[in-house]
Amino acid sequence: MARTVATNTTVDLETLLDFLRPRHHLVLTTSRRDGRPQTSPVTGGVDEQGRIVISTYPERAKVANARRDPQVSVLALSDDFDGPWVQVDGECEVIDMPEAAEALVDYYRCISGEHPDWDEYRQAMREQGKSLLRITPTHWGPIATGGFPARLA
């Protein structure tokens, strides 16, 4: 049986965004006050301006961490755990209600498409007091796949 060779493909921003758009399983890494990493599995998308967007609540540790230190990292995984992945580093902006309402509409659209009742959705987001994390990519690694080094394949 042939062994799978690990890959690392360097990409430009547009190719990165094309890779990210269909992938919604992310791991967000922020920095705790003492500098240790804090990771959170999240659902996210890419908005029309090419920013990674994540819906959350203002009380979450990831929000407090991002407010204090906006430098974050996102690991984007494929639905198939053994599929390609990429780490994206960026600058995170925290948007709270009421400003977050329209940004949350954009978040929903980039993940799920059109909602049957946008007024109902906006009201639910206001009632829940949701926040949005909006991450502008500044650096990213290659799109990678696991496997053996080529010398062992």
NUGUBA-923641 format. One record per residue (C-alpha): residue number from 1; x, y negated, z. Coordinates in Angstrom, 3 decimals. Layout:
residues N
<pos=NUM	c1=X	c2=Y	c3=Z>
...
END
This chain:
residues 153
<pos=1	c1=0.000	c2=0.000	c3=0.000>
<pos=2	c1=1.368	c2=-3.408	c3=-1.011>
<pos=3	c1=2.056	c2=-5.854	c3=1.774>
<pos=4	c1=0.565	c2=-9.346	c3=1.645>
<pos=5	c1=3.149	c2=-12.089	c3=1.374>
<pos=6	c1=2.647	c2=-15.164	c3=3.578>
<pos=7	c1=2.208	c2=-18.410	c3=1.669>
<pos=8	c1=2.751	c2=-22.103	c3=2.367>
<pos=9	c1=1.378	c2=-24.480	c3=-0.248>
<pos=10	c1=2.220	c2=-28.169	c3=0.073>
<pos=11	c1=-0.731	c2=-30.303	c3=-1.053>
<pos=12	c1=-1.610	c2=-33.953	c3=-1.596>
<pos=13	c1=-4.440	c2=-35.660	c3=0.267>
<pos=14	c1=-7.144	c2=-34.992	c3=-2.338>
<pos=15	c1=-6.279	c2=-31.282	c3=-2.481>
<pos=16	c1=-6.266	c2=-31.177	c3=1.319>
<pos=17	c1=-9.738	c2=-32.752	c3=1.464>
<pos=18	c1=-11.039	c2=-30.328	c3=-1.175>
<pos=19	c1=-9.708	c2=-27.474	c3=0.976>
<pos=20	c1=-11.295	c2=-28.894	c3=4.144>
<pos=21	c1=-14.780	c2=-29.708	c3=2.788>
<pos=22	c1=-16.208	c2=-26.156	c3=2.814>
<pos=23	c1=-14.480	c2=-25.232	c3=6.089>
<pos=24	c1=-16.422	c2=-26.227	c3=9.188>
<pos=25	c1=-14.735	c2=-24.056	c3=11.858>
<pos=26	c1=-12.117	c2=-26.277	c3=13.430>
<pos=27	c1=-9.972	c2=-26.373	c3=16.539>
<pos=28	c1=-9.402	c2=-29.905	c3=17.813>
<pos=29	c1=-6.309	c2=-30.582	c3=19.912>
<pos=30	c1=-6.089	c2=-33.689	c3=22.071>
<pos=31	c1=-3.619	c2=-34.589	c3=24.819>
<pos=32	c1=-4.517	c2=-34.405	c3=28.486>
<pos=33	c1=-3.418	c2=-37.215	c3=30.777>
<pos=34	c1=-0.365	c2=-35.151	c3=31.825>
<pos=35	c1=0.610	c2=-34.523	c3=28.182>
<pos=36	c1=-0.481	c2=-30.895	c3=27.969>
<pos=37	c1=-2.647	c2=-29.973	c3=24.956>
<pos=38	c1=-6.395	c2=-29.549	c3=25.342>
<pos=39	c1=-8.050	c2=-27.502	c3=22.597>
<pos=40	c1=-11.708	c2=-27.342	c3=21.660>
<pos=41	c1=-13.422	c2=-25.168	c3=19.054>
<pos=42	c1=-15.693	c2=-27.533	c3=17.111>
<pos=43	c1=-17.804	c2=-27.795	c3=13.989>
<pos=44	c1=-16.709	c2=-30.522	c3=11.637>
<pos=45	c1=-16.795	c2=-31.856	c3=8.136>
<pos=46	c1=-15.240	c2=-34.433	c3=5.831>
<pos=47	c1=-17.088	c2=-37.698	c3=5.225>
<pos=48	c1=-17.150	c2=-39.620	c3=1.941>
<pos=49	c1=-14.138	c2=-41.688	c3=3.043>
<pos=50	c1=-12.015	c2=-38.560	c3=3.550>
<pos=51	c1=-12.123	c2=-38.542	c3=7.354>
<pos=52	c1=-12.712	c2=-35.452	c3=9.474>
<pos=53	c1=-15.890	c2=-35.922	c3=11.501>
<pos=54	c1=-16.958	c2=-34.067	c3=14.651>
<pos=55	c1=-20.170	c2=-34.538	c3=16.637>
<pos=56	c1=-19.814	c2=-34.383	c3=20.417>
<pos=57	c1=-20.941	c2=-35.846	c3=23.731>
<pos=58	c1=-19.184	c2=-38.793	c3=25.395>
<pos=59	c1=-18.653	c2=-36.820	c3=28.632>
<pos=60	c1=-16.442	c2=-34.175	c3=27.009>
<pos=61	c1=-12.721	c2=-33.962	c3=27.777>
<pos=62	c1=-11.846	c2=-34.263	c3=24.103>
<pos=63	c1=-13.559	c2=-37.668	c3=24.003>
<pos=64	c1=-11.803	c2=-38.996	c3=27.110>
<pos=65	c1=-8.494	c2=-37.737	c3=25.742>
<pos=66	c1=-9.057	c2=-39.284	c3=22.285>
<pos=67	c1=-10.007	c2=-42.631	c3=23.841>
<pos=68	c1=-6.756	c2=-42.628	c3=25.825>
<pos=69	c1=-4.537	c2=-41.242	c3=23.042>
<pos=70	c1=-6.048	c2=-41.313	c3=19.550>
<pos=71	c1=-3.318	c2=-39.077	c3=18.072>
<pos=72	c1=-5.032	c2=-35.695	c3=17.572>
<pos=73	c1=-4.579	c2=-32.523	c3=15.553>
<pos=74	c1=-7.174	c2=-30.366	c3=13.837>
<pos=75	c1=-6.676	c2=-26.759	c3=12.804>
<pos=76	c1=-9.041	c2=-25.867	c3=9.957>
<pos=77	c1=-9.754	c2=-22.154	c3=9.677>
<pos=78	c1=-11.401	c2=-20.152	c3=6.926>
<pos=79	c1=-14.571	c2=-18.200	c3=7.694>
<pos=80	c1=-12.449	c2=-15.076	c3=7.214>
<pos=81	c1=-9.994	c2=-15.295	c3=10.120>
<pos=82	c1=-7.205	c2=-13.942	c3=7.893>
<pos=83	c1=-7.923	c2=-16.586	c3=5.243>
<pos=84	c1=-5.979	c2=-19.752	c3=4.540>
<pos=85	c1=-5.676	c2=-22.471	c3=7.167>
<pos=86	c1=-4.094	c2=-25.883	c3=7.656>
<pos=87	c1=-3.173	c2=-28.220	c3=10.501>
<pos=88	c1=-4.044	c2=-31.891	c3=10.054>
<pos=89	c1=-2.723	c2=-34.621	c3=12.333>
<pos=90	c1=-4.501	c2=-37.932	c3=12.494>
<pos=91	c1=-5.772	c2=-41.016	c3=14.230>
<pos=92	c1=-9.092	c2=-40.495	c3=16.024>
<pos=93	c1=-11.785	c2=-43.098	c3=16.448>
<pos=94	c1=-14.590	c2=-42.491	c3=18.977>
<pos=95	c1=-17.964	c2=-43.914	c3=17.960>
<pos=96	c1=-20.774	c2=-44.045	c3=20.517>
<pos=97	c1=-24.459	c2=-44.873	c3=20.275>
<pos=98	c1=-26.020	c2=-46.937	c3=18.900>
<pos=99	c1=-23.259	c2=-47.377	c3=16.264>
<pos=100	c1=-22.895	c2=-43.602	c3=15.925>
<pos=101	c1=-26.442	c2=-43.053	c3=14.590>
<pos=102	c1=-25.654	c2=-43.605	c3=10.899>
<pos=103	c1=-22.227	c2=-41.960	c3=11.169>
<pos=104	c1=-23.983	c2=-38.865	c3=12.588>
<pos=105	c1=-26.267	c2=-38.848	c3=9.537>
<pos=106	c1=-23.150	c2=-38.752	c3=7.344>
<pos=107	c1=-21.726	c2=-35.979	c3=9.569>
<pos=108	c1=-24.880	c2=-33.876	c3=9.141>
<pos=109	c1=-24.915	c2=-34.427	c3=5.368>
<pos=110	c1=-21.317	c2=-33.309	c3=4.860>
<pos=111	c1=-21.964	c2=-30.060	c3=6.733>
<pos=112	c1=-25.605	c2=-29.164	c3=6.064>
<pos=113	c1=-26.917	c2=-31.425	c3=3.306>
<pos=114	c1=-30.214	c2=-33.262	c3=3.645>
<pos=115	c1=-32.302	c2=-33.146	c3=6.818>
<pos=116	c1=-36.089	c2=-32.744	c3=6.402>
<pos=117	c1=-36.763	c2=-35.767	c3=8.660>
<pos=118	c1=-33.975	c2=-38.303	c3=9.128>
<pos=119	c1=-35.985	c2=-40.413	c3=11.580>
<pos=120	c1=-36.458	c2=-37.347	c3=13.782>
<pos=121	c1=-32.744	c2=-36.531	c3=13.530>
<pos=122	c1=-31.684	c2=-40.090	c3=14.453>
<pos=123	c1=-34.073	c2=-40.066	c3=17.417>
<pos=124	c1=-32.687	c2=-36.724	c3=18.634>
<pos=125	c1=-29.123	c2=-38.064	c3=18.397>
<pos=126	c1=-30.110	c2=-41.203	c3=20.360>
<pos=127	c1=-31.909	c2=-39.150	c3=23.029>
<pos=128	c1=-28.895	c2=-36.852	c3=23.396>
<pos=129	c1=-26.520	c2=-39.813	c3=23.495>
<pos=130	c1=-24.233	c2=-38.211	c3=20.933>
<pos=131	c1=-20.842	c2=-39.558	c3=19.918>
<pos=132	c1=-18.819	c2=-38.999	c3=16.787>
<pos=133	c1=-15.096	c2=-38.396	c3=16.465>
<pos=134	c1=-13.764	c2=-39.704	c3=13.145>
<pos=135	c1=-10.220	c2=-38.647	c3=12.306>
<pos=136	c1=-8.178	c2=-40.243	c3=9.553>
<pos=137	c1=-5.551	c2=-37.752	c3=8.329>
<pos=138	c1=-2.018	c2=-39.114	c3=8.599>
<pos=139	c1=0.072	c2=-35.923	c3=8.258>
<pos=140	c1=-0.702	c2=-32.333	c3=7.365>
<pos=141	c1=1.151	c2=-29.123	c3=6.988>
<pos=142	c1=0.988	c2=-26.842	c3=4.023>
<pos=143	c1=-2.094	c2=-24.737	c3=3.435>
<pos=144	c1=-0.918	c2=-21.398	c3=4.770>
<pos=145	c1=-1.835	c2=-17.740	c3=4.760>
<pos=146	c1=-0.505	c2=-15.054	c3=7.022>
<pos=147	c1=1.453	c2=-12.043	c3=5.908>
<pos=148	c1=4.939	c2=-10.708	c3=5.592>
<pos=149	c1=8.007	c2=-12.693	c3=4.529>
<pos=150	c1=8.622	c2=-12.138	c3=0.808>
<pos=151	c1=11.765	c2=-10.127	c3=1.593>
<pos=152	c1=9.616	c2=-7.456	c3=3.304>
<pos=153	c1=6.795	c2=-7.248	c3=0.740>
END
